[in-house]
Amino acid sequence: MKLVILLLFLQLFRSADSKCFCQVTGDLDDCTCDVETIDGFNNDQLFPKLQTLLESDYFRFYKVNLNKPCPFWTAYSQCGLRDCAVKPCSPNEVPEGIRSSSHNKYSADANAQPDECEKTNLLGAVDVSLSEETKEALLDWNKYDDEAERFCVVDGTVYIHYLTKVINEQANLYVYMFPYNPERFTGYRGAEAWQIWNSIYEENCFKPYTVKRPLLPNTFHSSSGSEARTFYSWLEGQCVEKRAFYRLISGLHASINIHLSARYLLEASQILVSTLVADAKEIKEQPFCRRKARIVSEFRQRFDSDLTAGEGPKRLRNLYFLYLIELRALTKALPFFKQPALQLYTGRPEEDRKHKELLLEVLQLARSFPLHFDETSLFAGDEKEAAKLKEDIRLAFLNISRIMDCVGCFKCRLWGKLQTQGLGTALKILFSERQIEAIPTSSDQRPSFQLSRQEIVSLLNAFGRISTSIRELKTFRSLLAEER
């Protein structure tokens, strides 16, 4: 009799476990990898080293323009919300090497040398007879060449034929990423927040308006099952590149929602709750059970299969897909970062050397991942059609980066701009394989492939957010298991 009861208990336990919507398992679509391999690799190997790297000064400071107007509609700032505010850095808090560095000057030697514009009062050191019209044309040409490779708008920086640069210092500010401006729920929600995501999905993911997404705008209620089936039938009919683009955006959305759930701010008491990081005083003020119940509730609202008409698990699978894409980009960029002349320059030589070594260790570890995404499956058709499709995707993502200037909450705008620029940089890397392969071994030659400091910082920090999301899922699985 006891044996029968035990068997029934085990059966019920397995049944409850199988209904846990966060237990995403098995192979991922459009790639050969599986969820379990990613979990083990990220949580046990990569996550700890990456977090240590991102705590260094080179990656803690991000220069961003939070005052650009929305280019698409009239947006209303919610800076009046206390938790939407961003804490900028004072000039003396930013390391000198970061504050004064210029485009592609990563080494101490490069930063010690005078700019080309200091050597001459004119733009060109070869032909001093250039007219003002020619100088402006050169500026426009170089800006066009630079923008032709970009997937994101870079705030406030114009490069002039790599001889000098113009920076609008008034429009930019350095901000701490951690610990003063963590990504968390701020109270920014409702119709305005939905307008951002609705514009991204409806206007930039190659979807016709006649095909409805499974989650309706301006509500948390799911659409009908027939609409969901129509949507996924349409999605599966798309080429692999457009299907992958949608999954990247969905994965980014899922990652952000995980962060907001894990670091939730109770509206009534305005007390921060977090599964991983919380101030000791705040923990005493808010009982653990109440914090845990609220963050689990928020997580369920966004990912529970029953509450999202089966959408939640799909979003989590897209998160893993996004992880694979950004992990692959880090691997492909290894030759660029291995260049001896490239340093994570902050003006502190010993720390810079140590952090460059740690960066290469992280990238080598990323390279060791056994089941990388195979990017050769993308843009493998007719050369002209592939080039047009690639440009369409670049322009769509560029437009998404502009939408970030419509986010009304400054803290949300900060993290939105950083993560879209990070993903855009990852796509730039994957689309620049030939240029990366052609990086010269001699330090005397200037490689055609370049990443600005802004792109480097956003690339690693954005991947750090995805890595954190994967790690947070482990915590949510434990919390949900306790409920059962």
C-alpha positions as CSV (number, residue, x, y, z in Angstrom):
1,M,0.0,0.0,0.0
2,K,2.8,2.4,0.9
3,L,4.5,1.6,-2.4
4,V,1.3,2.5,-4.3
5,I,1.0,5.8,-2.5
6,L,4.6,6.6,-3.2
7,L,4.2,5.8,-6.9
8,L,1.1,8.0,-7.1
9,F,3.0,10.8,-5.4
10,L,5.8,10.5,-7.8
11,Q,3.4,10.6,-10.7
12,L,1.7,13.7,-9.4
13,F,5.1,15.3,-8.8
14,R,6.1,14.6,-12.4
15,S,2.8,16.0,-13.7
16,A,3.2,19.2,-11.7
17,D,6.8,19.5,-12.8
18,S,5.8,19.1,-16.5
19,K,3.3,21.9,-16.1
20,C,5.9,24.4,-14.9
21,F,5.9,26.8,-17.8
22,C,9.5,28.0,-17.2
23,Q,10.8,24.5,-17.7
24,V,11.8,25.2,-21.3
25,T,13.7,22.2,-22.6
26,G,15.0,20.5,-25.7
27,D,16.2,21.8,-29.1
28,L,15.7,25.3,-30.3
29,D,14.2,26.1,-33.7
30,D,16.5,27.2,-36.5
31,C,19.6,26.0,-34.7
32,T,21.2,22.8,-33.4
33,C,21.6,23.8,-29.8
34,D,19.4,22.8,-26.8
35,V,18.3,24.7,-23.7
36,E,20.1,22.4,-21.2
37,T,23.5,23.0,-22.8
38,I,23.0,26.7,-22.7
39,D,21.9,26.6,-19.0
40,G,24.9,24.6,-17.9
41,F,27.4,26.6,-19.9
42,N,26.1,30.1,-18.9
43,N,25.3,29.5,-15.3
44,D,28.3,27.5,-14.3
45,Q,31.0,28.8,-16.6
46,L,30.4,32.1,-18.4
47,F,28.2,34.1,-16.1
48,P,30.6,34.5,-13.2
49,K,33.6,35.6,-15.3
50,L,31.4,38.0,-17.4
51,Q,30.0,39.7,-14.3
52,T,33.5,40.3,-13.0
53,L,34.5,41.9,-16.3
54,L,31.4,44.2,-16.4
55,E,32.3,45.5,-13.0
56,S,35.5,47.1,-14.3
57,D,35.5,50.8,-15.0
58,Y,35.8,50.4,-18.7
59,F,32.4,48.7,-18.9
60,R,30.7,50.5,-16.0
61,F,30.5,53.9,-17.8
62,Y,28.3,54.4,-20.8
63,K,27.9,57.7,-22.7
64,V,24.3,58.3,-23.8
65,N,22.1,61.1,-24.9
66,L,18.8,60.9,-23.0
67,N,17.4,64.2,-24.2
68,K,16.9,63.4,-27.9
69,P,13.3,64.0,-29.0
70,C,11.1,61.2,-30.2
71,P,11.3,61.3,-34.0
72,F,8.0,59.5,-34.6
73,W,5.3,60.9,-32.2
74,T,4.9,63.3,-29.3
75,A,6.3,61.5,-26.3
76,Y,5.8,62.6,-22.7
77,S,8.6,62.2,-20.3
78,Q,7.8,60.4,-17.0
79,C,10.9,61.8,-15.4
80,G,8.6,62.9,-12.5
81,L,8.5,59.3,-11.4
82,R,11.2,58.9,-8.8
83,D,12.4,55.5,-10.0
84,C,12.6,56.7,-13.7
85,A,15.4,59.1,-12.9
86,V,18.9,58.4,-13.9
87,K,22.0,59.4,-11.9
88,P,24.7,60.8,-14.2
89,C,28.3,61.0,-13.3
90,S,30.2,64.1,-12.4
91,P,33.3,64.7,-14.6
92,N,35.7,63.8,-11.9
93,E,34.0,60.4,-11.4
94,V,34.8,59.3,-15.0
95,P,38.3,57.9,-15.4
96,E,40.5,60.3,-17.4
97,G,41.3,57.7,-20.1
98,I,37.5,57.2,-20.8
99,R,36.7,60.9,-20.5
100,S,39.3,62.1,-23.0
101,S,39.6,59.1,-25.4
102,S,38.6,59.4,-29.0
103,H,37.5,57.1,-31.8
104,N,39.6,53.9,-32.1
105,K,42.2,55.1,-29.6
106,Y,42.4,52.2,-27.3
107,S,46.1,52.2,-26.3
108,A,47.9,54.4,-23.9
109,D,50.4,55.3,-26.7
110,A,47.5,56.4,-29.0
111,N,46.0,58.5,-26.3
112,A,49.3,60.1,-25.5
113,Q,49.7,61.3,-29.1
114,P,48.1,64.6,-30.2
115,D,45.1,64.4,-32.4
116,E,45.6,64.9,-36.1
117,C,43.5,68.0,-35.8
118,E,46.0,69.4,-33.4
119,K,48.7,69.1,-36.0
120,T,47.0,71.2,-38.5
121,N,44.3,73.9,-38.5
122,L,42.7,72.4,-41.6
123,L,41.0,69.1,-42.2
124,G,43.5,67.6,-44.6
125,A,47.2,67.4,-43.9
126,V,48.0,66.6,-47.5
127,D,46.1,69.2,-49.5
128,V,45.8,72.4,-47.6
129,S,43.8,74.1,-50.4
130,L,40.6,72.3,-49.7
131,S,37.5,74.5,-49.9
132,E,34.9,74.7,-47.2
133,E,32.5,72.8,-49.5
134,T,35.0,70.0,-50.0
135,K,35.6,69.7,-46.3
136,E,31.9,69.4,-45.7
137,A,31.6,66.8,-48.5
138,L,34.4,64.8,-46.9
139,L,32.6,64.9,-43.6
140,D,29.4,63.7,-45.2
141,W,31.2,61.0,-47.1
142,N,32.8,59.6,-44.0
143,K,29.6,59.8,-42.0
144,Y,27.8,58.0,-44.8
145,D,30.5,55.2,-44.9
146,D,30.3,54.8,-41.1
147,E,26.5,54.8,-40.9
148,A,26.3,52.3,-43.8
149,E,27.7,49.6,-41.5
150,R,25.7,50.6,-38.4
151,F,22.6,49.0,-37.0
152,C,22.1,51.7,-34.4
153,V,22.3,55.4,-34.0
154,V,25.4,56.4,-32.0
155,D,24.6,59.4,-29.8
156,G,26.2,62.7,-30.5
157,T,29.4,61.5,-32.2
158,V,30.5,62.4,-35.7
159,Y,33.7,61.1,-37.1
160,I,35.5,63.1,-39.8
161,H,37.6,60.9,-42.1
162,Y,39.2,59.4,-39.0
163,L,41.3,62.5,-38.6
164,T,39.3,64.2,-35.9
165,K,35.9,64.1,-34.4
166,V,33.2,66.5,-33.2
167,I,31.3,65.7,-30.1
168,N,28.3,67.6,-28.7
169,E,29.3,67.4,-25.1
170,Q,26.1,69.2,-24.0
171,A,23.9,66.4,-25.4
172,N,25.8,63.5,-23.8
173,L,26.4,62.4,-20.3
174,Y,28.3,59.5,-18.8
175,V,26.2,57.3,-16.5
176,Y,27.0,54.5,-14.1
177,M,25.5,51.2,-15.3
178,F,25.9,49.7,-11.8
179,P,25.1,50.1,-9.0
180,Y,23.4,53.4,-9.3
181,N,21.2,52.8,-12.3
182,P,20.1,49.1,-12.2
183,E,17.6,47.8,-14.7
184,R,14.4,47.2,-12.8
185,F,10.7,47.9,-12.7
186,T,10.1,51.6,-12.3
187,G,6.4,52.1,-12.6
188,Y,6.6,52.8,-16.3
189,R,3.8,50.8,-17.9
190,G,0.4,51.2,-19.6
191,A,-0.5,52.6,-23.0
192,E,2.7,54.6,-23.6
193,A,5.0,51.6,-22.8
194,W,2.8,49.4,-25.0
195,Q,3.1,51.9,-27.9
196,I,6.8,51.4,-27.9
197,W,6.7,47.6,-28.3
198,N,3.7,47.8,-30.6
199,S,5.6,50.1,-32.9
200,I,8.6,47.8,-32.8
201,Y,6.6,44.7,-33.7
202,E,4.0,46.1,-36.0
203,E,6.3,48.4,-38.1
204,N,9.7,46.9,-38.0
205,C,9.4,43.1,-37.9
206,F,8.2,42.7,-41.5
207,K,4.7,41.7,-40.4
208,P,1.6,42.8,-42.3
209,Y,-1.1,44.6,-40.3
210,T,-3.6,41.9,-41.2
211,V,-1.7,39.3,-39.2
212,K,-2.4,39.9,-35.5
213,R,0.2,39.2,-32.8
214,P,-0.8,36.7,-30.1
215,L,-0.8,39.5,-27.4
216,L,-3.0,42.4,-28.1
217,P,-1.7,46.0,-27.6
218,N,-2.6,48.0,-24.5
219,T,-3.8,45.0,-22.6
220,F,-2.4,41.9,-20.8
221,H,-5.1,39.7,-22.3
222,S,-4.2,37.2,-25.0
223,S,-5.9,37.2,-28.4
224,S,-7.9,34.2,-29.6
225,G,-6.3,30.9,-30.4
226,S,-7.1,31.3,-34.1
227,E,-5.2,34.5,-34.3
228,A,-2.2,32.9,-32.7
229,R,-2.3,30.0,-35.1
230,T,-2.5,32.5,-38.0
231,F,0.4,34.4,-36.7
232,Y,2.7,31.4,-36.3
233,S,1.6,30.1,-39.7
234,W,2.7,33.4,-41.2
235,L,6.0,33.4,-39.2
236,E,6.9,29.9,-40.3
237,G,6.3,30.9,-43.9
238,Q,8.9,33.6,-43.7
239,C,12.5,33.2,-44.7
240,V,14.9,32.1,-42.0
241,E,16.4,35.6,-41.8
242,K,13.1,37.4,-41.1
243,R,12.0,34.7,-38.8
244,A,15.3,35.1,-36.9
245,F,14.8,38.8,-36.7
246,Y,11.4,38.5,-35.1
247,R,12.8,35.9,-32.6
248,L,15.7,38.3,-31.6
249,I,13.2,41.1,-30.8
250,S,10.9,38.7,-28.9
251,G,14.0,37.4,-27.0
252,L,15.1,40.9,-26.1
253,H,11.5,41.7,-24.9
254,A,11.5,38.5,-22.8
255,S,14.9,39.3,-21.3
256,I,13.7,42.8,-20.3
257,N,10.6,41.4,-18.7
258,I,12.6,38.9,-16.7
259,H,14.7,41.8,-15.3
260,L,11.6,43.8,-14.4
261,S,10.1,40.7,-12.7
262,A,13.2,39.9,-10.7
263,R,13.8,43.5,-9.6
264,Y,10.2,44.5,-9.0
265,L,9.3,47.7,-7.2
266,L,6.1,47.5,-5.1
267,E,3.9,50.4,-6.2
268,A,2.3,50.7,-2.8
269,S,5.3,50.8,-0.5
270,Q,7.9,51.7,-3.2
271,I,10.3,49.1,-1.7
272,L,12.7,47.4,-4.1
273,V,12.5,43.6,-4.2
274,S,15.0,41.4,-5.9
275,T,15.8,37.7,-6.1
276,L,19.5,38.3,-6.3
277,V,20.4,41.8,-5.0
278,A,18.6,43.8,-2.3
279,D,19.7,46.3,0.3
280,A,19.8,44.9,3.8
281,K,17.5,47.6,5.1
282,E,15.0,47.0,2.4
283,I,15.0,43.3,3.2
284,K,14.1,44.0,6.8
285,E,11.3,46.4,5.7
286,Q,9.6,44.0,3.4
287,P,9.0,40.4,4.5
288,F,10.6,37.8,2.2
289,C,7.4,35.9,1.6
290,R,5.7,39.0,0.3
291,R,8.6,39.9,-2.0
292,K,8.8,36.4,-3.3
293,A,5.0,36.2,-4.0
294,R,5.1,39.5,-5.9
295,I,8.0,38.7,-8.1
296,V,6.6,35.3,-8.9
297,S,3.3,36.9,-9.7
298,E,4.9,39.3,-12.1
299,F,6.9,36.5,-13.7
300,R,3.7,34.4,-14.2
301,Q,1.8,37.4,-15.7
302,R,4.5,37.6,-18.4
303,F,5.4,34.0,-19.0
304,D,2.7,31.6,-17.7
305,S,1.4,29.5,-20.5
306,D,-2.2,29.6,-19.2
307,L,-2.1,33.4,-18.8
308,T,-0.5,34.1,-22.2
309,A,-2.4,31.5,-24.4
310,G,0.8,29.5,-24.7
311,E,3.0,32.5,-25.6
312,G,5.2,32.5,-22.4
313,P,7.3,29.5,-23.2
314,K,7.8,30.6,-26.8
315,R,9.1,33.9,-25.5
316,L,11.6,32.1,-23.2
317,R,12.8,30.0,-26.1
318,N,13.4,33.2,-28.1
319,L,15.5,34.4,-25.2
320,Y,17.8,31.4,-25.6
321,F,17.9,32.0,-29.4
322,L,19.0,35.6,-28.7
323,Y,21.7,34.3,-26.3
324,L,23.1,32.1,-29.1
325,I,23.2,35.0,-31.6
326,E,25.1,37.3,-29.2
327,L,27.4,34.5,-28.0
328,R,28.3,33.8,-31.6
329,A,29.0,37.5,-32.3
330,L,31.4,37.6,-29.3
331,T,33.2,34.6,-30.8
332,K,33.4,36.1,-34.3
333,A,34.9,39.3,-32.8
334,L,37.7,37.6,-31.1
335,P,40.4,38.5,-33.8
336,F,39.4,42.2,-33.4
337,F,39.9,42.1,-29.6
338,K,43.1,40.1,-29.8
339,Q,44.9,42.9,-31.6
340,P,47.9,43.9,-29.4
341,A,47.2,47.6,-30.0
342,L,43.7,47.3,-28.6
343,Q,43.4,48.0,-24.9
344,L,40.5,48.7,-22.6
345,Y,42.1,52.0,-21.9
346,T,41.1,53.9,-18.8
347,G,44.4,55.5,-18.0
348,R,45.3,52.9,-15.3
349,P,47.8,50.6,-17.1
350,E,47.9,47.7,-14.7
351,E,44.1,47.5,-14.4
352,D,43.7,47.9,-18.2
353,R,46.1,45.0,-18.8
354,K,44.3,42.8,-16.3
355,H,40.9,43.5,-17.8
356,K,42.1,43.0,-21.4
357,E,43.3,39.5,-20.3
358,L,39.9,38.8,-18.6
359,L,38.1,40.0,-21.7
360,L,40.1,37.6,-23.9
361,E,39.5,34.8,-21.4
362,V,35.7,35.4,-21.6
363,L,35.8,35.4,-25.4
364,Q,37.9,32.3,-25.5
365,L,35.4,30.6,-23.2
366,A,32.6,31.8,-25.5
367,R,34.5,30.2,-28.4
368,S,34.6,26.9,-26.5
369,F,30.8,26.6,-26.5
370,P,30.1,23.3,-28.3
371,L,26.8,24.2,-30.1
372,H,27.2,27.6,-31.7
373,F,24.6,29.1,-34.0
374,D,25.6,28.6,-37.6
375,E,25.3,32.0,-39.3
376,T,26.2,30.5,-42.7
377,S,22.5,29.5,-42.9
378,L,21.7,33.2,-43.2
379,F,21.8,35.1,-46.5
380,A,22.8,32.0,-48.4
381,G,20.7,32.6,-51.5
382,D,21.0,34.8,-54.5
383,E,23.7,37.4,-53.9
384,K,21.7,40.4,-54.9
385,E,18.6,39.3,-53.0
386,A,20.7,38.5,-50.0
387,A,22.3,42.0,-50.0
388,K,18.9,43.6,-50.2
389,L,17.5,41.5,-47.4
390,K,20.5,42.3,-45.3
391,E,20.0,46.0,-45.9
392,D,16.3,45.7,-45.1
393,I,17.1,44.1,-41.8
394,R,19.8,46.7,-41.0
395,L,17.4,49.6,-41.6
396,A,14.6,47.9,-39.6
397,F,16.9,47.6,-36.6
398,L,18.2,51.1,-37.1
399,N,14.6,52.3,-36.9
400,I,14.1,50.3,-33.7
401,S,17.1,52.0,-32.1
402,R,15.5,55.4,-32.9
403,I,12.3,54.3,-31.2
404,M,14.2,54.0,-28.0
405,D,14.2,57.9,-27.9
406,C,10.4,57.7,-27.5
407,V,10.6,55.8,-24.2
408,G,9.2,58.2,-21.5
409,C,11.1,56.7,-18.6
410,F,14.7,57.8,-18.6
411,K,16.0,54.7,-16.8
412,C,14.1,52.5,-19.2
413,R,15.4,54.6,-22.1
414,L,19.0,54.2,-20.9
415,W,18.7,50.4,-20.7
416,G,16.7,50.2,-23.9
417,K,19.3,52.2,-25.9
418,L,22.2,50.2,-24.4
419,Q,20.6,46.8,-25.2
420,T,19.5,47.7,-28.7
421,Q,22.9,49.1,-29.5
422,G,24.5,45.9,-28.1
423,L,22.3,43.7,-30.3
424,G,22.9,46.0,-33.2
425,T,26.7,45.7,-32.7
426,A,26.4,41.9,-32.5
427,L,24.5,41.9,-35.9
428,K,27.2,44.2,-37.3
429,I,29.9,41.7,-36.3
430,L,28.0,38.8,-37.8
431,F,27.5,40.7,-41.0
432,S,31.2,41.7,-41.2
433,E,32.8,38.3,-41.4
434,R,35.0,39.1,-44.4
435,Q,36.3,42.4,-42.9
436,I,37.1,40.6,-39.6
437,E,38.9,37.8,-41.4
438,A,41.0,40.5,-43.2
439,I,42.2,42.2,-40.0
440,P,46.0,42.6,-40.5
441,T,48.4,40.9,-38.2
442,S,50.7,44.0,-38.3
443,S,49.9,46.8,-35.9
444,D,51.1,49.3,-38.6
445,Q,48.0,48.7,-40.7
446,R,44.6,50.1,-39.8
447,P,41.9,47.4,-40.1
448,S,38.8,48.2,-42.1
449,F,36.6,46.7,-39.4
450,Q,36.3,48.9,-36.3
451,L,34.3,49.0,-33.1
452,S,34.0,52.2,-31.2
453,R,34.2,52.2,-27.4
454,Q,30.5,52.8,-27.3
455,E,29.9,49.7,-29.3
456,I,32.2,47.6,-27.2
457,V,30.6,48.7,-24.0
458,S,27.1,48.1,-25.3
459,L,28.0,44.7,-26.8
460,L,29.4,43.2,-23.6
461,N,26.8,44.8,-21.3
462,A,23.9,43.8,-23.5
463,F,25.2,40.2,-23.5
464,G,25.6,40.5,-19.8
465,R,21.9,41.3,-19.5
466,I,21.0,38.2,-21.6
467,S,23.3,36.1,-19.5
468,T,21.7,37.4,-16.3
469,S,18.3,36.6,-17.7
470,I,19.3,32.9,-18.3
471,R,20.7,32.8,-14.7
472,E,17.5,34.4,-13.3
473,L,15.4,31.7,-14.8
474,K,17.2,29.2,-12.5
475,T,16.0,31.3,-9.6
476,F,12.5,31.5,-10.8
477,R,12.4,27.7,-11.4
478,S,13.3,27.3,-7.7
479,L,10.7,29.7,-6.5
480,L,8.0,28.1,-8.6
481,A,9.1,24.6,-7.4
482,E,8.6,25.8,-3.8
483,E,5.0,26.8,-4.6
484,R,4.3,23.2,-5.6
